[in-house]
Amino acid sequence: MTAGPELEKLREMAFVCDRCGACREKFSADMTETPAFRVCPIREHDGGFEHQCARGKLTIAQAILDGELDYSPELIESIYTDPDCGLCTWVCDTLPMLDPVAVWRAMKRDIAASDRLPEPLRERDARIQTTRNTFGAKTDRARWARGLDLPREGELLYFAGCYAAYTQTEIARATVAILRHVGEAPAYLGELEWCCGVTQFDDGSVGLAEEVARHNMAAIEASGAKKVLTSCAECFKTLKVEYPPLVGDLPFELVHTSEHFADLLQRGSLQLGAKLPEERVTFHDPCHLGRHGGVFDPPRSLLGAIPGVDLVEMERHRDYSWCCGYGGDLVSSMRPDLASTISADRMAEARDTGAEALVTACPRCSRGLSKAGDGMQVYDLAVALAKSMGLSF
């Protein structure tokens, strides 16, 4: 039994772990009253076993590297039940010497290269290969934009992503409505926009990930875009973090819509006048926008500017925000029941604040959390802002 080449590259990193246990539970400076801060949503909600947290996975990686263990079907399922939330890396005391997520990403690349990708992810990859969207939808990707007459070329380009294009079109239409209201003219790639490849980067399907990345980059460059906006936290993270190692530095400025809208607010170009039906609101930090992307303040500045809104924080917020359970589509593909449980936990935490509504800035988060809402209103940030501006979309 030998480790694959991708894991071998990280042999030294895999053995850095000193088993401190921070990736299981951690005290933090701003949570001193909390007995222990739970880190891994999988371990927290699926039995509490060691192999489910970063420390256990690193022990498994070490055993594979030492030839003491091989990838069994059960082990492969465990490795792929991964929300890509990044909290274990965020709290690791041995950074930058050790990035736990990088180690099992290497394991997944070796598994995929050996043609042992789990069937649910094999099917998802096939959908991207044939239809270029995560749902396998054969309808026009640009259907949401009918009647908007969006140009294909322009210096400001909106990259909608699969969820806003197919299942939550109100997010894309609200975004365009806001941009046009402040005098901006966004372009849109239409069917030339493909899925960003977030799942393929995370499941180890390197060839397919590179194919979609190169296509999207070529389409964006051909549009003449100097600034690319996306309302999807996963698209934001994928273009910002995953694309450059493959295609080099981005030849355009990549901005999440929350950053762009916050800048417009600061410059006085964006006015928020109408109240939301709910006064007490909490914000859920998407993992891919916050920990992966470093964007925490812009959404809060926007919500704080809506008249009558009382913004309250959940106990786990900003850097330590809890995952919605659906990130990267891995957990929801492998264990949809577990994804739902994690999402329900997050919504219970939101209700504990006394909030009447939860706002987030990621279509996949808003979709998953809405399913677990149990009557609590869930807004995407763009939709909340458009409502506050009295816009039709």
Disulfide bonds with the S-S distance in Angstrom:
none
